[in-house]
Amino acid sequence: MFGADCPDAHPPADPIDRLRLVPPVFVPQRLERLVELAREPVYRDVELETTIGGFRSTVPLYVSAFGSTETASTALGIAAGRQAGRLGIPMVVGENVMPVNSYGRLEADAERSLLGRIIAYQAEALDGYGGVVVQQSTEDADAEVWNLVYSDPNVSPLLESGRLAFELKVGQGAKPGLGGMTLVAAGAAERLADAYLIDPVLGGDRVLRSSSPGTFTEEILRQQIRLMRNNYPRARVWVKLPPARDVAAAAQVAWTAGADAVSVDGAEAGTGWAPRAFLHHVGLPLGECLQRIGHDRATPAPGPDPSCLLVSGRMWEGARVAKCLALGANAAGLGRAALIAVDTDPDHGLINLVECLALELQLLVSALGKYHVEALGSEDLWSPPER
């Protein structure tokens, strides 16, 4: 299920883990907050509410894409949706859910379906906060997933409240350059053979199902975003990038073309559905991606809002999230951590995790003499010299 930490592999040190958060002696922002409150500020005075890809969010966190793997296709996907809705944070529904598990108009398909996840989130959604993001792969496009969602009356409350987005999947962290992979039973493989590569490399009664990686150039990416804005004018536009060597250039193209958010998976991200050679030898670490993209980014067109950068990859604790925010990210995605939390407690596991992360963020940001997560910056970080 979570194969990224193989006991016989020794990945290079994570550049984010090497960083330290370093508080200052002089804290002018604390003085401003003191004047505003007419008392000494404490960590609970740190504000966490932020904007994530056009959505209001109670904290700088979101649930990153759960696709059609067996783990995410069980009741865990529905439970994660309900808890994310109650928390008021966005949730991404990953690739291949509809082609593999159906759209969900039949009640029998609800638990595993695309519509089932959307409705579960919508039923618990905190008024005015959060949103649902529907990711699309090449196979999703062939199945016209976005057309189905955009025209579905069941999704109208999200669309009318501005809480629906579509995410174009260009790549992912666990296996950059490859498409989505999962195991399926032999019977399901026969049904999916026309849409996916079916490879019996494992033997037994289960086979490997792989989707295509998709083909992109700068012009193709620009035109895809233009079509998304034209065809779905009431939905936000997100773009998901892999930890590629040209990730900064790709992000700039997406923002300039009008993407509301660019999300980047580090090589640490993903649930382990990848060959070990990819898990430990392919793709840039998230810290390197953030350094390449940097803080100075273009303003998307049209609109005055600054470009939004979202990141994911081993978001287990508040310190890692804070470091990513200080490196220029606007929010962090919870993938494996969210699945494990929901598996531990289907009713409150994700809520407990997010509340812990929020408390850690308040403690850390307050220690840095700041009182909003958006105030974090590179001056809050120290990198030890290489030995």
C-alpha positions in Angstrom: 0.0 0.0 0.0 2.7 2.5 1.0 5.8 1.3 -0.8 8.0 4.4 -0.9 10.1 3.4 2.1 11.7 0.2 1.1 14.1 -1.2 3.8 16.8 -2.1 1.2 16.9 1.3 -0.4 18.8 4.4 0.8 17.4 7.5 -1.0 19.5 10.7 -0.8 18.8 13.1 2.1 15.7 15.1 1.6 16.7 18.8 1.1 13.6 20.0 3.0 14.5 17.8 6.0 17.9 19.5 6.1 16.5 22.9 6.5 15.8 24.4 9.9 13.3 27.1 10.9 15.1 29.8 12.8 13.2 32.4 14.9 14.6 36.0 15.1 15.3 38.1 18.2 13.5 41.2 16.8 9.9 40.6 16.0 8.2 43.8 14.5 5.2 41.8 13.3 4.6 40.6 16.9 4.6 44.2 18.0 2.0 45.1 15.3 -0.2 42.2 16.5 0.3 43.3 20.1 -1.0 46.8 19.2 -3.9 45.3 17.3 -5.0 42.9 20.2 -4.0 45.3 23.1 -2.2 42.3 24.7 0.8 40.1 24.2 0.1 37.7 21.2 0.2 33.9 21.7 0.4 31.1 19.2 -3.4 30.7 19.0 -3.5 34.2 17.5 -1.8 32.9 14.3 -4.2 33.0 11.4 -4.3 29.9 9.2 -7.1 30.7 6.8 -5.9 31.1 3.2 -6.8 30.8 -0.5 -6.0 27.6 -2.3 -6.4 27.7 -6.1 -9.4 30.1 -5.8 -11.0 28.3 -2.8 -11.2 29.6 0.7 -9.6 27.1 3.1 -9.5 27.0 6.9 -5.9 25.9 6.8 -3.1 25.8 4.1 -3.8 22.1 3.5 -5.8 20.1 1.0 -6.4 16.4 0.3 -4.3 15.5 -2.7 -5.4 13.2 -5.5 -6.7 9.7 -4.6 -7.0 7.8 -7.8 -8.5 4.4 -8.7 -6.1 2.2 -6.7 -7.8 -0.5 -4.6 -7.0 1.4 -1.4 -8.5 4.7 -2.4 -11.5 3.0 -4.2 -12.8 1.5 -1.0 -14.8 3.3 1.7 -11.6 5.3 2.6 -12.2 7.6 -0.4 -15.7 8.4 0.8 -14.6 8.8 4.4 -11.8 11.2 3.4 -14.3 13.2 1.4 -16.7 13.6 4.3 -14.0 14.7 6.7 -12.3 17.1 4.2 -15.7 18.7 3.7 -16.2 19.2 7.4 -12.7 20.6 7.8 -13.3 23.2 5.0 -10.3 22.2 3.0 -10.2 21.3 -0.8 -10.1 17.7 -2.0 -8.8 16.4 -5.3 -10.4 13.3 -6.8 -7.7 11.6 -8.7 -7.4 10.1 -12.2 -9.1 7.1 -13.7 -11.8 6.8 -11.0 -14.7 7.1 -13.5 -13.3 4.8 -16.3 -12.4 2.1 -13.8 -15.2 2.4 -11.2 -18.0 4.1 -13.1 -19.4 7.6 -12.8 -21.9 6.5 -10.1 -25.4 7.1 -11.2 -26.3 3.6 -10.0 -26.6 3.4 -6.2 -24.7 0.1 -6.2 -21.6 1.9 -7.6 -21.7 4.9 -5.2 -19.0 3.8 -2.8 -16.3 3.4 -5.4 -17.5 5.9 -8.0 -16.5 9.5 -8.9 -19.9 10.9 -8.1 -20.0 9.1 -4.8 -16.8 10.9 -3.6 -18.1 14.3 -4.8 -21.5 13.9 -3.1 -19.8 12.6 0.1 -17.7 15.8 0.3 -20.6 18.1 -0.7 -22.9 16.6 2.0 -20.5 17.6 4.7 -19.0 20.8 3.2 -18.4 23.7 5.5 -20.4 26.7 4.1 -18.2 29.0 2.1 -15.0 26.9 2.4 -13.2 24.2 0.5 -14.0 22.8 -2.9 -13.7 19.7 -5.1 -11.1 19.3 -7.8 -11.6 16.6 -10.4 -8.4 15.4 -12.0 -8.2 14.2 -15.6 -5.8 11.8 -17.3 -5.8 10.9 -21.0 -8.3 8.0 -20.3 -10.5 10.4 -18.3 -10.6 12.7 -21.3 -11.6 9.9 -23.6 -14.5 9.1 -21.2 -15.5 12.8 -21.1 -15.3 13.0 -17.3 -15.3 16.8 -17.1 -18.3 17.1 -19.4 -20.2 14.7 -17.2 -19.3 16.5 -13.9 -19.9 20.0 -15.3 -23.4 19.2 -16.6 -24.5 17.0 -13.6 -27.3 18.6 -11.5 -25.9 16.8 -8.5 -22.8 18.9 -8.7 -24.7 22.2 -9.2 -24.3 23.3 -5.5 -20.5 23.2 -5.8 -20.5 24.9 -9.3 -22.9 27.6 -8.2 -20.9 28.4 -5.1 -17.6 28.6 -7.0 -16.2 25.4 -5.4 -15.5 23.2 -8.4 -12.2 22.9 -10.2 -10.8 20.7 -12.9 -7.1 19.6 -12.7 -5.2 18.7 -15.8 -2.7 15.9 -14.9 0.6 16.4 -16.7 2.5 14.1 -14.3 3.0 12.8 -10.8 5.7 12.4 -8.2 5.9 8.7 -7.6 6.7 7.9 -11.3 7.4 11.0 -13.4 7.1 10.1 -17.1 4.8 7.1 -16.5 1.0 7.0 -16.3 -1.0 5.8 -13.4 -0.6 2.2 -12.3 -2.6 -0.2 -10.2 -3.4 -3.9 -9.9 -6.8 -5.2 -11.1 -8.4 -8.7 -11.1 -8.3 -10.6 -14.3 -12.1 -10.1 -14.9 -11.7 -6.3 -14.6 -8.7 -6.4 -16.9 -10.8 -7.8 -19.7 -13.3 -4.9 -19.3 -10.5 -2.3 -19.2 -8.4 -3.7 -22.0 -9.7 -1.3 -24.6 -8.8 1.8 -22.6 -5.6 0.8 -20.7 -2.4 -1.2 -21.1 -3.0 -4.5 -19.4 0.3 -6.3 -18.6 0.3 -9.7 -16.8 3.9 -9.2 -15.5 3.0 -10.3 -12.0 1.5 -13.7 -12.7 -1.4 -15.1 -10.7 -4.9 -13.8 -10.9 -4.1 -10.1 -10.9 -2.5 -8.0 -13.6 -1.0 -4.5 -13.9 -3.2 -1.8 -15.4 -1.3 1.2 -16.7 -2.6 4.5 -18.2 -0.7 6.5 -20.8 1.5 9.4 -19.5 0.1 11.9 -22.0 2.0 14.1 -24.4 2.8 17.8 -23.7 4.7 20.6 -25.3 4.5 24.3 -24.2 1.9 25.0 -26.9 -0.2 21.9 -26.0 -0.3 22.9 -22.3 -1.3 26.5 -23.2 -4.0 25.3 -25.5 -5.3 22.8 -23.0 -5.7 25.5 -20.3 -7.3 27.8 -22.9 -9.9 25.1 -23.7 -10.5 24.4 -20.0 -11.3 28.1 -19.4 -13.5 28.4 -22.5 -15.4 25.1 -22.1 -15.8 25.2 -18.3 -15.9 29.0 -17.5 -17.4 28.5 -14.0 -14.8 25.9 -12.8 -11.4 26.7 -11.5 -8.4 25.5 -13.5 -5.6 23.5 -11.8 -2.6 21.9 -13.4 -0.6 19.1 -11.8 3.1 18.8 -12.7 5.7 16.0 -12.0 9.1 16.7 -10.4 10.7 17.3 -13.8 13.9 19.1 -14.7 11.9 21.8 -16.5 9.2 22.1 -13.7 9.8 25.9 -13.3 9.3 26.6 -17.0 6.1 24.4 -17.1 4.7 26.1 -14.0 5.3 29.5 -15.6 3.6 28.4 -18.8 0.6 27.2 -16.8 0.2 30.4 -14.8 0.7 32.7 -17.8 -2.0 30.7 -19.6 -4.4 31.4 -16.8 -4.2 28.4 -14.4 -5.6 29.2 -10.9 -3.2 26.8 -9.3 -0.2 24.6 -10.2 0.4 21.6 -8.0 3.8 19.9 -7.9 4.5 16.4 -6.6 8.0 15.9 -5.3 9.7 12.6 -6.0 8.7 11.7 -2.4 5.0 11.8 -3.3 2.7 9.1 -4.3 1.5 5.9 -2.7 4.2 3.7 -3.9 2.5 2.3 -7.0 5.7 2.5 -9.0 8.8 0.4 -9.8 11.4 0.8 -7.1 13.8 2.2 -9.7 11.4 5.2 -10.0 10.8 5.6 -6.3 14.4 6.0 -5.4 16.2 7.1 -8.6 13.8 9.2 -10.8 12.5 12.7 -10.3 13.6 15.8 -8.4 13.0 16.0 -4.6 10.3 18.5 -3.6 12.8 20.9 -2.1 14.7 21.2 -5.4 11.4 21.8 -7.2 10.6 24.7 -4.9 14.1 26.2 -5.2 13.8 26.0 -9.0 10.4 27.6 -9.1 11.2 30.3 -6.5 9.1 33.0 -5.0 9.1 35.3 -8.0 6.3 34.1 -10.2 4.1 35.5 -12.9 0.6 36.8 -12.2 -1.9 34.6 -14.1 -4.0 36.1 -16.8 -6.7 37.1 -16.6 -7.1 38.3 -13.0 -5.1 40.2 -10.3 -4.5 37.2 -8.0 -0.9 36.1 -7.6 0.1 32.7 -8.9 -0.8 29.8 -6.5 1.7 26.9 -6.0 0.6 23.7 -4.2 3.0 21.0 -3.2 2.8 17.4 -1.9 5.3 14.7 -0.8 5.7 13.3 2.7 3.6 15.9 4.5 3.6 14.2 7.9 4.1 17.1 10.3 3.7 20.8 10.7 7.4 21.6 10.4 7.6 20.2 6.8 4.5 22.1 5.8 5.9 25.3 7.3 9.2 24.9 5.4 7.4 24.4 2.1 5.3 27.6 2.8 8.5 29.5 3.6 10.0 28.2 0.3 7.1 29.7 -1.7 4.3 27.2 -1.6 0.7 28.4 -0.8 -0.5 25.1 0.6 0.5 21.5 1.1 -1.4 18.3 0.0 -2.0 15.3 2.2 -1.8 12.0 0.4 -0.5 8.9 2.2 -0.9 10.7 5.5 -4.6 11.3 4.8 -5.2 7.7 3.8 -3.5 6.3 6.9 -5.4 8.8 9.1 -8.8 7.8 7.6 -7.9 4.1 7.7 -7.1 4.5 11.4 -10.4 6.3 12.2 -13.0 6.6 9.3 -15.0 9.2 11.3 -12.3 11.5 12.7 -8.8 10.4 11.6 -8.3 13.1 9.0 -9.8 15.7 11.2 -7.4 14.7 14.0 -4.4 14.8 11.7 -5.3 18.3 10.3 -6.0 19.7 13.7 -2.5 18.4 14.8 -0.9 20.0 11.8 -2.8 23.2 12.4 -1.6 23.4 16.0 2.0 22.8 15.0 1.8 25.5 12.3 0.5 28.0 14.8 3.3 27.1 17.3 6.0 27.4 14.6 4.7 30.6 12.9 4.3 32.3 16.2 7.9 31.3 17.2 9.0 33.0 14.0 7.4 36.2 15.1 4.6 36.1 12.5 0.9 35.8 12.8 -0.3 34.6 9.4 1.0 31.6 7.5 1.2 33.7 4.3 3.9 35.8 6.0 6.4 32.9 6.0 9.5 33.5 3.8 13.0 32.3 3.0 14.4 34.5 5.8 12.8 32.0 8.2 15.0 29.1 7.0 18.6 28.1 7.5 20.4 25.4 5.4 23.4 23.8 7.0 26.6 23.8 4.9 27.4 20.7 3.0 30.1 18.5 4.7 
